[in-house]
Amino acid sequence: MSEDRFKLDAIDKQRASIERAKQQAQEQKHDPSTGRLMALTNLPWLIALLGFLWWKYH
């Protein structure tokens, strides 16, 4: 087991896993639901801003 970490095969396995992770990240970027999810994370800030403006100027 400890001898495996000194072989070049381990480096190739790590590079392959990094490439797979990069490909998965690219696939997730093109998912249309991601944009909607990011918009929902900004929703509480928008509600707070509208509430503050209503309280300030009403």
mmCIF file of the N, C-alpha and C atoms, coordinates in Angstrom:
data_MODEL
# 
_entry.id   MODEL 
# 
loop_
_atom_site.group_PDB 
_atom_site.id 
_atom_site.type_symbol 
_atom_site.label_atom_id 
_atom_site.label_alt_id 
_atom_site.label_comp_id 
_atom_site.label_asym_id 
_atom_site.label_entity_id 
_atom_site.label_seq_id 
_atom_site.pdbx_PDB_ins_code 
_atom_site.Cartn_x 
_atom_site.Cartn_y 
_atom_site.Cartn_z 
_atom_site.occupancy 
_atom_site.B_iso_or_equiv 
_atom_site.pdbx_formal_charge 
_atom_site.auth_seq_id 
_atom_site.auth_comp_id 
_atom_site.auth_asym_id 
_atom_site.auth_atom_id 
_atom_site.pdbx_PDB_model_num 
ATOM 1   N N  . MET A 1 1  ? 0.833   -1.199 0.000   1.00 0.00 ? 1  MET A N  1 
ATOM 2   C CA . MET A 1 1  ? 0.000   0.000  0.000   1.00 0.00 ? 1  MET A CA 1 
ATOM 3   C C  . MET A 1 1  ? 0.871   1.254  0.000   1.00 0.00 ? 1  MET A C  1 
ATOM 4   N N  . SER A 1 2  ? 1.865   1.307  0.878   1.00 0.00 ? 2  SER A N  1 
ATOM 5   C CA . SER A 1 2  ? 2.700   2.500  0.946   1.00 0.00 ? 2  SER A CA 1 
ATOM 6   C C  . SER A 1 2  ? 3.608   2.620  -0.272  1.00 0.00 ? 2  SER A C  1 
ATOM 7   N N  . GLU A 1 3  ? 3.885   1.487  -0.938  1.00 0.00 ? 3  GLU A N  1 
ATOM 8   C CA . GLU A 1 3  ? 4.710   1.549  -2.138  1.00 0.00 ? 3  GLU A CA 1 
ATOM 9   C C  . GLU A 1 3  ? 3.941   2.127  -3.316  1.00 0.00 ? 3  GLU A C  1 
ATOM 10  N N  . ASP A 1 4  ? 2.609   2.049  -3.290  1.00 0.00 ? 4  ASP A N  1 
ATOM 11  C CA . ASP A 1 4  ? 1.796   2.566  -4.386  1.00 0.00 ? 4  ASP A CA 1 
ATOM 12  C C  . ASP A 1 4  ? 1.918   4.076  -4.532  1.00 0.00 ? 4  ASP A C  1 
ATOM 13  N N  . ARG A 1 5  ? 2.149   4.758  -3.469  1.00 0.00 ? 5  ARG A N  1 
ATOM 14  C CA . ARG A 1 5  ? 2.184   6.215  -3.563  1.00 0.00 ? 5  ARG A CA 1 
ATOM 15  C C  . ARG A 1 5  ? 3.445   6.717  -4.256  1.00 0.00 ? 5  ARG A C  1 
ATOM 16  N N  . PHE A 1 6  ? 4.456   5.861  -4.393  1.00 0.00 ? 6  PHE A N  1 
ATOM 17  C CA . PHE A 1 6  ? 5.676   6.264  -5.071  1.00 0.00 ? 6  PHE A CA 1 
ATOM 18  C C  . PHE A 1 6  ? 5.685   5.896  -6.548  1.00 0.00 ? 6  PHE A C  1 
ATOM 19  N N  . LYS A 1 7  ? 4.641   5.233  -7.003  1.00 0.00 ? 7  LYS A N  1 
ATOM 20  C CA . LYS A 1 7  ? 4.569   4.851  -8.407  1.00 0.00 ? 7  LYS A CA 1 
ATOM 21  C C  . LYS A 1 7  ? 3.917   5.974  -9.212  1.00 0.00 ? 7  LYS A C  1 
ATOM 22  N N  . LEU A 1 8  ? 4.254   6.021  -10.480 1.00 0.00 ? 8  LEU A N  1 
ATOM 23  C CA . LEU A 1 8  ? 3.688   7.054  -11.343 1.00 0.00 ? 8  LEU A CA 1 
ATOM 24  C C  . LEU A 1 8  ? 2.223   6.790  -11.670 1.00 0.00 ? 8  LEU A C  1 
ATOM 25  N N  . ASP A 1 9  ? 1.761   5.590  -11.472 1.00 0.00 ? 9  ASP A N  1 
ATOM 26  C CA . ASP A 1 9  ? 0.352   5.281  -11.701 1.00 0.00 ? 9  ASP A CA 1 
ATOM 27  C C  . ASP A 1 9  ? -0.555  6.090  -10.770 1.00 0.00 ? 9  ASP A C  1 
ATOM 28  N N  . ALA A 1 10 ? -0.086  6.330  -9.575  1.00 0.00 ? 10 ALA A N  1 
ATOM 29  C CA . ALA A 1 10 ? -0.880  7.105  -8.621  1.00 0.00 ? 10 ALA A CA 1 
ATOM 30  C C  . ALA A 1 10 ? -1.071  8.529  -9.121  1.00 0.00 ? 10 ALA A C  1 
ATOM 31  N N  . ILE A 1 11 ? -0.052  9.086  -9.754  1.00 0.00 ? 11 ILE A N  1 
ATOM 32  C CA . ILE A 1 11 ? -0.161  10.443 -10.296 1.00 0.00 ? 11 ILE A CA 1 
ATOM 33  C C  . ILE A 1 11 ? -1.181  10.470 -11.424 1.00 0.00 ? 11 ILE A C  1 
ATOM 34  N N  . ASP A 1 12 ? -1.123  9.456  -12.289 1.00 0.00 ? 12 ASP A N  1 
ATOM 35  C CA . ASP A 1 12 ? -2.086  9.389  -13.386 1.00 0.00 ? 12 ASP A CA 1 
ATOM 36  C C  . ASP A 1 12 ? -3.518  9.229  -12.869 1.00 0.00 ? 12 ASP A C  1 
ATOM 37  N N  . LYS A 1 13 ? -3.695  8.465  -11.809 1.00 0.00 ? 13 LYS A N  1 
ATOM 38  C CA . LYS A 1 13 ? -5.030  8.298  -11.224 1.00 0.00 ? 13 LYS A CA 1 
ATOM 39  C C  . LYS A 1 13 ? -5.543  9.616  -10.656 1.00 0.00 ? 13 LYS A C  1 
ATOM 40  N N  . GLN A 1 14 ? -4.660  10.361 -10.001 1.00 0.00 ? 14 GLN A N  1 
ATOM 41  C CA . GLN A 1 14 ? -5.055  11.649 -9.442  1.00 0.00 ? 14 GLN A CA 1 
ATOM 42  C C  . GLN A 1 14 ? -5.414  12.637 -10.544 1.00 0.00 ? 14 GLN A C  1 
ATOM 43  N N  . ARG A 1 15 ? -4.626  12.662 -11.605 1.00 0.00 ? 15 ARG A N  1 
ATOM 44  C CA . ARG A 1 15 ? -4.924  13.557 -12.725 1.00 0.00 ? 15 ARG A CA 1 
ATOM 45  C C  . ARG A 1 15 ? -6.249  13.190 -13.371 1.00 0.00 ? 15 ARG A C  1 
ATOM 46  N N  . ALA A 1 16 ? -6.506  11.903 -13.501 1.00 0.00 ? 16 ALA A N  1 
ATOM 47  C CA . ALA A 1 16 ? -7.769  11.455 -14.091 1.00 0.00 ? 16 ALA A CA 1 
ATOM 48  C C  . ALA A 1 16 ? -8.948  11.868 -13.216 1.00 0.00 ? 16 ALA A C  1 
ATOM 49  N N  . SER A 1 17 ? -8.797  11.754 -11.903 1.00 0.00 ? 17 SER A N  1 
ATOM 50  C CA . SER A 1 17 ? -9.893  12.143 -11.022 1.00 0.00 ? 17 SER A CA 1 
ATOM 51  C C  . SER A 1 17 ? -10.106 13.659 -11.054 1.00 0.00 ? 17 SER A C  1 
ATOM 52  N N  . ILE A 1 18 ? -9.039  14.422 -11.199 1.00 0.00 ? 18 ILE A N  1 
ATOM 53  C CA . ILE A 1 18 ? -9.174  15.877 -11.306 1.00 0.00 ? 18 ILE A CA 1 
ATOM 54  C C  . ILE A 1 18 ? -9.879  16.245 -12.609 1.00 0.00 ? 18 ILE A C  1 
ATOM 55  N N  . GLU A 1 19 ? -9.534  15.573 -13.693 1.00 0.00 ? 19 GLU A N  1 
ATOM 56  C CA . GLU A 1 19 ? -10.190 15.833 -14.976 1.00 0.00 ? 19 GLU A CA 1 
ATOM 57  C C  . GLU A 1 19 ? -11.672 15.484 -14.918 1.00 0.00 ? 19 GLU A C  1 
ATOM 58  N N  . ARG A 1 20 ? -12.004 14.384 -14.247 1.00 0.00 ? 20 ARG A N  1 
ATOM 59  C CA . ARG A 1 20 ? -13.426 14.023 -14.094 1.00 0.00 ? 20 ARG A CA 1 
ATOM 60  C C  . ARG A 1 20 ? -14.173 15.085 -13.299 1.00 0.00 ? 20 ARG A C  1 
ATOM 61  N N  . ALA A 1 21 ? -13.539 15.605 -12.249 1.00 0.00 ? 21 ALA A N  1 
ATOM 62  C CA . ALA A 1 21 ? -14.171 16.644 -11.434 1.00 0.00 ? 21 ALA A CA 1 
ATOM 63  C C  . ALA A 1 21 ? -14.373 17.914 -12.249 1.00 0.00 ? 21 ALA A C  1 
ATOM 64  N N  . LYS A 1 22 ? -13.403 18.250 -13.093 1.00 0.00 ? 22 LYS A N  1 
ATOM 65  C CA . LYS A 1 22 ? -13.539 19.436 -13.946 1.00 0.00 ? 22 LYS A CA 1 
ATOM 66  C C  . LYS A 1 22 ? -14.682 19.263 -14.932 1.00 0.00 ? 22 LYS A C  1 
ATOM 67  N N  . GLN A 1 23 ? -14.796 18.067 -15.514 1.00 0.00 ? 23 GLN A N  1 
ATOM 68  C CA . GLN A 1 23 ? -15.880 17.811 -16.462 1.00 0.00 ? 23 GLN A CA 1 
ATOM 69  C C  . GLN A 1 23 ? -17.239 17.889 -15.782 1.00 0.00 ? 23 GLN A C  1 
ATOM 70  N N  . GLN A 1 24 ? -17.338 17.345 -14.585 1.00 0.00 ? 24 GLN A N  1 
ATOM 71  C CA . GLN A 1 24 ? -18.602 17.410 -13.859 1.00 0.00 ? 24 GLN A CA 1 
ATOM 72  C C  . GLN A 1 24 ? -18.952 18.847 -13.511 1.00 0.00 ? 24 GLN A C  1 
ATOM 73  N N  . ALA A 1 25 ? -17.965 19.646 -13.165 1.00 0.00 ? 25 ALA A N  1 
ATOM 74  C CA . ALA A 1 25 ? -18.222 21.053 -12.854 1.00 0.00 ? 25 ALA A CA 1 
ATOM 75  C C  . ALA A 1 25 ? -18.709 21.795 -14.088 1.00 0.00 ? 25 ALA A C  1 
ATOM 76  N N  . GLN A 1 26 ? -18.149 21.503 -15.248 1.00 0.00 ? 26 GLN A N  1 
ATOM 77  C CA . GLN A 1 26 ? -18.586 22.139 -16.477 1.00 0.00 ? 26 GLN A CA 1 
ATOM 78  C C  . GLN A 1 26 ? -20.017 21.731 -16.816 1.00 0.00 ? 26 GLN A C  1 
ATOM 79  N N  . GLU A 1 27 ? -20.356 20.471 -16.597 1.00 0.00 ? 27 GLU A N  1 
ATOM 80  C CA . GLU A 1 27 ? -21.714 20.008 -16.872 1.00 0.00 ? 27 GLU A CA 1 
ATOM 81  C C  . GLU A 1 27 ? -22.713 20.689 -15.942 1.00 0.00 ? 27 GLU A C  1 
ATOM 82  N N  . GLN A 1 28 ? -22.334 20.915 -14.716 1.00 0.00 ? 28 GLN A N  1 
ATOM 83  C CA . GLN A 1 28 ? -23.242 21.551 -13.769 1.00 0.00 ? 28 GLN A CA 1 
ATOM 84  C C  . GLN A 1 28 ? -23.419 23.028 -14.074 1.00 0.00 ? 28 GLN A C  1 
ATOM 85  N N  . LYS A 1 29 ? -22.439 23.653 -14.707 1.00 0.00 ? 29 LYS A N  1 
ATOM 86  C CA . LYS A 1 29 ? -22.566 25.066 -15.059 1.00 0.00 ? 29 LYS A CA 1 
ATOM 87  C C  . LYS A 1 29 ? -23.667 25.288 -16.077 1.00 0.00 ? 29 LYS A C  1 
ATOM 88  N N  . HIS A 1 30 ? -23.873 24.328 -16.950 1.00 0.00 ? 30 HIS A N  1 
ATOM 89  C CA . HIS A 1 30 ? -24.847 24.480 -18.011 1.00 0.00 ? 30 HIS A CA 1 
ATOM 90  C C  . HIS A 1 30 ? -26.253 24.064 -17.582 1.00 0.00 ? 30 HIS A C  1 
ATOM 91  N N  . ASP A 1 31 ? -26.410 23.703 -16.341 1.00 0.00 ? 31 ASP A N  1 
ATOM 92  C CA . ASP A 1 31 ? -27.715 23.301 -15.831 1.00 0.00 ? 31 ASP A CA 1 
ATOM 93  C C  . ASP A 1 31 ? -28.568 24.550 -15.632 1.00 0.00 ? 31 ASP A C  1 
ATOM 94  N N  . PRO A 1 32 ? -29.737 24.648 -16.278 1.00 0.00 ? 32 PRO A N  1 
ATOM 95  C CA . PRO A 1 32 ? -30.540 25.867 -16.159 1.00 0.00 ? 32 PRO A CA 1 
ATOM 96  C C  . PRO A 1 32 ? -31.101 26.096 -14.763 1.00 0.00 ? 32 PRO A C  1 
ATOM 97  N N  . SER A 1 33 ? -31.240 25.059 -13.980 1.00 0.00 ? 33 SER A N  1 
ATOM 98  C CA . SER A 1 33 ? -31.779 25.242 -12.632 1.00 0.00 ? 33 SER A CA 1 
ATOM 99  C C  . SER A 1 33 ? -30.772 25.916 -11.704 1.00 0.00 ? 33 SER A C  1 
ATOM 100 N N  . THR A 1 34 ? -29.507 25.921 -12.072 1.00 0.00 ? 34 THR A N  1 
ATOM 101 C CA . THR A 1 34 ? -28.490 26.557 -11.237 1.00 0.00 ? 34 THR A CA 1 
ATOM 102 C C  . THR A 1 34 ? -28.721 28.060 -11.154 1.00 0.00 ? 34 THR A C  1 
ATOM 103 N N  . GLY A 1 35 ? -29.075 28.675 -12.279 1.00 0.00 ? 35 GLY A N  1 
ATOM 104 C CA . GLY A 1 35 ? -29.340 30.107 -12.277 1.00 0.00 ? 35 GLY A CA 1 
ATOM 105 C C  . GLY A 1 35 ? -30.525 30.465 -11.407 1.00 0.00 ? 35 GLY A C  1 
ATOM 106 N N  . ARG A 1 36 ? -31.543 29.632 -11.445 1.00 0.00 ? 36 ARG A N  1 
ATOM 107 C CA . ARG A 1 36 ? -32.713 29.876 -10.591 1.00 0.00 ? 36 ARG A CA 1 
ATOM 108 C C  . ARG A 1 36 ? -32.361 29.737 -9.123  1.00 0.00 ? 36 ARG A C  1 
ATOM 109 N N  . LEU A 1 37 ? -31.530 28.765 -8.815  1.00 0.00 ? 37 LEU A N  1 
ATOM 110 C CA . LEU A 1 37 ? -31.121 28.575 -7.433  1.00 0.00 ? 37 LEU A CA 1 
ATOM 111 C C  . LEU A 1 37 ? -30.303 29.756 -6.940  1.00 0.00 ? 37 LEU A C  1 
ATOM 112 N N  . MET A 1 38 ? -29.429 30.275 -7.772  1.00 0.00 ? 38 MET A N  1 
ATOM 113 C CA . MET A 1 38 ? -28.637 31.442 -7.379  1.00 0.00 ? 38 MET A CA 1 
ATOM 114 C C  . MET A 1 38 ? -29.533 32.663 -7.197  1.00 0.00 ? 38 MET A C  1 
ATOM 115 N N  . ALA A 1 39 ? -30.575 32.785 -8.017  1.00 0.00 ? 39 ALA A N  1 
ATOM 116 C CA . ALA A 1 39 ? -31.502 33.898 -7.856  1.00 0.00 ? 39 ALA A CA 1 
ATOM 117 C C  . ALA A 1 39 ? -32.244 33.776 -6.532  1.00 0.00 ? 39 ALA A C  1 
ATOM 118 N N  . LEU A 1 40 ? -32.573 32.566 -6.126  1.00 0.00 ? 40 LEU A N  1 
ATOM 119 C CA . LEU A 1 40 ? -33.263 32.383 -4.849  1.00 0.00 ? 40 LEU A CA 1 
ATOM 120 C C  . LEU A 1 40 ? -32.377 32.731 -3.657  1.00 0.00 ? 40 LEU A C  1 
ATOM 121 N N  . THR A 1 41 ? -31.076 32.601 -3.799  1.00 0.00 ? 41 THR A N  1 
ATOM 122 C CA . THR A 1 41 ? -30.206 32.971 -2.686  1.00 0.00 ? 41 THR A CA 1 
ATOM 123 C C  . THR A 1 41 ? -30.175 34.484 -2.512  1.00 0.00 ? 41 THR A C  1 
ATOM 124 N N  . ASN A 1 42 ? -30.451 35.237 -3.566  1.00 0.00 ? 42 ASN A N  1 
ATOM 125 C CA . ASN A 1 42 ? -30.480 36.700 -3.457  1.00 0.00 ? 42 ASN A CA 1 
ATOM 126 C C  . ASN A 1 42 ? -31.845 37.216 -3.023  1.00 0.00 ? 42 ASN A C  1 
ATOM 127 N N  . LEU A 1 43 ? -32.844 36.371 -3.022  1.00 0.00 ? 43 LEU A N  1 
ATOM 128 C CA . LEU A 1 43 ? -34.196 36.792 -2.686  1.00 0.00 ? 43 LEU A CA 1 
ATOM 129 C C  . LEU A 1 43 ? -34.321 37.391 -1.277  1.00 0.00 ? 43 LEU A C  1 
ATOM 130 N N  . PRO A 1 44 ? -33.747 36.804 -0.238  1.00 0.00 ? 44 PRO A N  1 
ATOM 131 C CA . PRO A 1 44 ? -33.866 37.425 1.092   1.00 0.00 ? 44 PRO A CA 1 
ATOM 132 C C  . PRO A 1 44 ? -33.269 38.837 1.149   1.00 0.00 ? 44 PRO A C  1 
ATOM 133 N N  . TRP A 1 45 ? -32.176 39.072 0.419   1.00 0.00 ? 45 TRP A N  1 
ATOM 134 C CA . TRP A 1 45 ? -31.596 40.411 0.392   1.00 0.00 ? 45 TRP A CA 1 
ATOM 135 C C  . TRP A 1 45 ? -32.537 41.396 -0.282  1.00 0.00 ? 45 TRP A C  1 
ATOM 136 N N  . LEU A 1 46 ? -33.186 40.961 -1.339  1.00 0.00 ? 46 LEU A N  1 
ATOM 137 C CA . LEU A 1 46 ? -34.124 41.821 -2.049  1.00 0.00 ? 46 LEU A CA 1 
ATOM 138 C C  . LEU A 1 46 ? -35.322 42.147 -1.169  1.00 0.00 ? 46 LEU A C  1 
ATOM 139 N N  . ILE A 1 47 ? -35.838 41.160 -0.464  1.00 0.00 ? 47 ILE A N  1 
ATOM 140 C CA . ILE A 1 47 ? -36.961 41.389 0.438   1.00 0.00 ? 47 ILE A CA 1 
ATOM 141 C C  . ILE A 1 47 ? -36.556 42.345 1.558   1.00 0.00 ? 47 ILE A C  1 
ATOM 142 N N  . ALA A 1 48 ? -35.369 42.161 2.104   1.00 0.00 ? 48 ALA A N  1 
ATOM 143 C CA . ALA A 1 48 ? -34.897 43.051 3.168   1.00 0.00 ? 48 ALA A CA 1 
ATOM 144 C C  . ALA A 1 48 ? -34.731 44.479 2.655   1.00 0.00 ? 48 ALA A C  1 
ATOM 145 N N  . LEU A 1 49 ? -34.215 44.633 1.447   1.00 0.00 ? 49 LEU A N  1 
ATOM 146 C CA . LEU A 1 49 ? -34.032 45.957 0.868   1.00 0.00 ? 49 LEU A CA 1 
ATOM 147 C C  . LEU A 1 49 ? -35.381 46.631 0.642   1.00 0.00 ? 49 LEU A C  1 
ATOM 148 N N  . LEU A 1 50 ? -36.329 45.900 0.092   1.00 0.00 ? 50 LEU A N  1 
ATOM 149 C CA . LEU A 1 50 ? -37.658 46.470 -0.124  1.00 0.00 ? 50 LEU A CA 1 
ATOM 150 C C  . LEU A 1 50 ? -38.327 46.842 1.195   1.00 0.00 ? 50 LEU A C  1 
ATOM 151 N N  . GLY A 1 51 ? -38.173 45.996 2.201   1.00 0.00 ? 51 GLY A N  1 
ATOM 152 C CA . GLY A 1 51 ? -38.734 46.300 3.519   1.00 0.00 ? 51 GLY A CA 1 
ATOM 153 C C  . GLY A 1 51 ? -38.104 47.537 4.131   1.00 0.00 ? 51 GLY A C  1 
ATOM 154 N N  . PHE A 1 52 ? -36.807 47.659 4.000   1.00 0.00 ? 52 PHE A N  1 
ATOM 155 C CA . PHE A 1 52 ? -36.120 48.836 4.541   1.00 0.00 ? 52 PHE A CA 1 
ATOM 156 C C  . PHE A 1 52 ? -36.560 50.102 3.823   1.00 0.00 ? 52 PHE A C  1 
ATOM 157 N N  . LEU A 1 53 ? -36.638 50.040 2.480   1.00 0.00 ? 53 LEU A N  1 
ATOM 158 C CA . LEU A 1 53 ? -37.061 51.211 1.739   1.00 0.00 ? 53 LEU A CA 1 
ATOM 159 C C  . LEU A 1 53 ? -38.503 51.596 2.064   1.00 0.00 ? 53 LEU A C  1 
ATOM 160 N N  . TRP A 1 54 ? -39.359 50.602 2.238   1.00 0.00 ? 54 TRP A N  1 
ATOM 161 C CA . TRP A 1 54 ? -40.758 50.889 2.602   1.00 0.00 ? 54 TRP A CA 1 
ATOM 162 C C  . TRP A 1 54 ? -40.805 51.534 3.988   1.00 0.00 ? 54 TRP A C  1 
ATOM 163 N N  . TRP A 1 55 ? -40.024 51.025 4.940   1.00 0.00 ? 55 TRP A N  1 
ATOM 164 C CA . TRP A 1 55 ? -40.012 51.565 6.292   1.00 0.00 ? 55 TRP A CA 1 
ATOM 165 C C  . TRP A 1 55 ? -39.427 52.980 6.292   1.00 0.00 ? 55 TRP A C  1 
ATOM 166 N N  . LYS A 1 56 ? -38.413 53.210 5.491   1.00 0.00 ? 56 LYS A N  1 
ATOM 167 C CA . LYS A 1 56 ? -37.718 54.493 5.491   1.00 0.00 ? 56 LYS A CA 1 
ATOM 168 C C  . LYS A 1 56 ? -38.581 55.603 4.862   1.00 0.00 ? 56 LYS A C  1 
ATOM 169 N N  . TYR A 1 57 ? -39.250 55.294 3.756   1.00 0.00 ? 57 TYR A N  1 
ATOM 170 C CA . TYR A 1 57 ? -39.930 56.335 3.003   1.00 0.00 ? 57 TYR A CA 1 
ATOM 171 C C  . TYR A 1 57 ? -41.446 56.294 3.087   1.00 0.00 ? 57 TYR A C  1 
ATOM 172 N N  . HIS A 1 58 ? -41.972 55.420 3.880   1.00 0.00 ? 58 HIS A N  1 
ATOM 173 C CA . HIS A 1 58 ? -43.430 55.361 3.980   1.00 0.00 ? 58 HIS A CA 1 
ATOM 174 C C  . HIS A 1 58 ? -43.877 56.196 5.121   1.00 0.00 ? 58 HIS A C  1 
# 
